[in-house]
Amino acid sequence: MSRYRPPRSAGTALITPEGEARMRAELHELWHVRRPQVTQSVSEAAAQGDRSENAEYTYGKKMLREIDSRVRFLTKRLENLKVVSERPSDPNKVYFGAWVTVENEDGEQSRYRIVGPDELDLKLGLISIDSPLARALIGKPLDAEVRVQTPTGEQLVYIIEIDYP
């Protein structure tokens, strides 16, 4: 049996201006703050002599590889992303970047913002445009009844508010 795994798709190449700013801030932090700190600690550890049994040196090199890998990913990803900053022509329908308040059959309300896959954060209510809920909501008008196919089964939600920042 082969261990080959096909590369995962990067998802939809859309991002909000806030998401792009967060990614650029992370890139700046890694490249201009964290990497110089780790490089300095590695050079200090290397100056101590024997590198084969120097845990600080080994750990520092590992951290540098991780930082460089993330920097490469962020740089390449930011080149391919399209920032969506304009409001849609019809603000009464759900599109990318919208804050949507939905109510389920039990009367529980939830508020989500439809964002790109790089911005996903359920604690903040940010859901990916590639998620089943977002796919079901896209293009639907206010007060629409939407059926969402989830891993636990089909759910029915009602769109009760749409807001664009």
N, C-alpha and C positions, 0 to 999 in steps of 0.2 A: 504494500500500500504506500502510495506516495505521500510525502509531507507537503507537497506543493499546495498553496492556497492562492487563488487568484486575487489580485489586488482589489481592495474595497473601493467602491466609487466614492468620490469626494463629496457627493451630494450636489444640490443645486448651488450654482455659483453666484448667489445673491447675498447681499449683506446690507444692514442698515448703517447709516453714518456713525451711530454710537458703537456698533459692533466693530466697524473698521478702526475707530479711534482706540478701542480697547486692545485690538490686535496690534496696532502700531505702537501703543504704549508698552505692551508686553515685549515686542521686538526690541524697542529702545532699551528697556530695563535689562533684558538678557545681554544685549550686545555691548552696551555702554556702562553697565553697572556690575552685573553678576559675573560676566566673563573676565573682566580685568581683575576682579577680586579672586576668582578661582585660579587664574593664571599666576597671580602673585603668590598664592598659597602653594601652588605646585612648584614654582621656582624655589621657594624657601625650603620645601620638603626635599627637592632634588639637591640642594646645597648641603644637606646633612650627610650625604655620602651614599651608602649602599641602597639602591632603589628596589632591589628584589624583595626585601622584607620591610619596606617602608609603607605602612598602611595609609598614611596621609598622602603620599605621592600617588599610590594606586587609586585611592578614592578620588583625589583631585583630577586625575586623568579621566576617570569614568565620568565625573561631573562635566568636564570639558566636552566630552563626546556627546553627552545628553544635551547640553546647551547648544552645541553646534548643530546637532540634528534638529532641534526645535527651531533654531534660527533659519536653517535651510527650508524647513517646512513652512514657516510663517512668510518668508520672503517669496517663495514660489506661490503660495496660496493667495497672498495679497495681490500678486500680479494678475491672477486669473479671476478675481472677484469683481462683480459689478455692484457698485454702490447705488442703492435705490433711495433717493432722497426726495423725489417729487411725489406729491399727493396724487392719488388716482383721479380720473375725470369724474367718476361716480362714487362719492364718499358714502353712499348708502349701501354699498356692497363690500364684501370682505375681500381684501387683496393683501399682498405682501406688506408688512409693516403695521398692519392694523392691530389695535387693541380690541379684542372681541370678548364680550361678556355673554356666556351661554348658561342656560338653565337646563338641568336634566329632568327626567320624569318625576323624581322625588322632590323637586323644587329647590335643589341645591344649586347655587350659582358659582361659577368659576370665571376668572378673567385671565385671558391669555393674549400674548402678542405673537404674531406670526413673524418669525425671523429666519435667517439663514441657518444652516446646520452648524456653522462655526460659533454661533451665539447661544446655542441651546443651554438653558438654565431653568429647570422646572421650579426651583425655589423662588425665582423672580417672576415666574409666569411666562417665560419665554419658550415657545415651542417651535420646533423646526418646521419649515414649509414642507418637508418631506414626510412628516408624521401623518398617520391616518386621520387624525382630527383636523389638522390644517388642510389636508387635501380635500376633505369633505366640506370644509367651510369656504374655501376659495370660490369666489364668484357668487356666493349666496347673498341675498338681500336681507335687510333688517326684518325681524319677525318670521324668518324662515324656519321650517322644521327640517332638521338635518339628521339623516341616519348615518352613523359612524360605525364602520366595521373595526372592532378592536380585537386583541388577542383573547379577551374574555367573552366575546360575543358582540352582537349588534346592540348599539345604544342609540337612543333618540335624544337629541338636544335641540333647544330653541335658541335662536340668536336674539338677544334682548337689547344689546347695545353694540355699536361699532364706533370706534373713535380712532382718528389718525393724529399722531403727535405733530 
